[in-house]
């Protein structure tokens, strides 16, 4: 198990403990944690050179000419 997997597992158990302390049912806590995990897995990380640069407002290339 990598350090990131261990940290993720530890955080998951802490979240379950916090939700239980607030009276959230195990089933509801499991649904909430699963939704958070699914959202985290869907997050897209753009690496330099891996995707075309955006030319929309707020981008580094906005207002420049090619």
C-alpha positions in Angstrom: 0.0 0.0 0.0 1.4 3.4 -1.0 1.5 6.3 1.4 -1.3 8.0 -0.6 -3.5 4.9 -0.3 -2.8 4.8 3.4 -3.6 8.5 3.8 -6.8 8.0 1.8 -7.9 5.1 3.9 -7.1 7.0 7.1 -9.1 10.0 6.0 -12.0 7.8 5.0 -12.2 6.2 8.5 -11.9 9.6 10.2 -14.8 10.9 8.0 -16.9 7.9 9.0 -16.2 8.5 12.7 -17.1 12.2 12.4 -20.3 11.4 10.6 -21.2 8.7 13.1 -20.6 11.2 16.0 -23.1 13.5 14.3 -25.7 10.8 14.2 -25.5 10.0 10.5 -26.5 6.4 9.7 -23.9 4.0 8.4 -25.7 3.7 5.1 -26.0 7.4 4.6 -22.3 7.9 5.6 -21.3 5.3 3.1 -23.4 7.0 0.3 -21.8 10.4 1.2 -18.2 9.1 1.2 -18.8 7.1 -2.0 -20.1 10.3 -3.7 -17.0 12.2 -2.5 -14.7 9.5 -3.8 -16.5 9.4 -7.2 -16.1 13.1 -7.5 -12.5 13.0 -6.7 -11.9 10.3 -9.3 -13.6 12.4 -12.0 -11.4 15.4 -11.4 -9.3 16.1 -14.5 -5.7 17.3 -14.1 -4.2 19.1 -17.1 -0.5 18.6 -17.6 1.6 21.0 -19.7 1.7 19.7 -23.2 -1.2 17.3 -22.7 -4.1 19.5 -23.8 -4.5 22.5 -26.1 -4.3 25.8 -24.3 -7.5 27.6 -23.6 -8.2 30.9 -25.3 -11.2 31.8 -23.2 -11.5 34.6 -20.7 -9.0 34.3 -17.9 -6.6 32.1 -19.7 -3.0 32.8 -20.1 -3.4 33.1 -23.8 -6.5 35.3 -23.8 -5.9 38.5 -25.8 -2.7 37.3 -27.4 -2.1 36.7 -31.1 -0.7 33.5 -32.4 
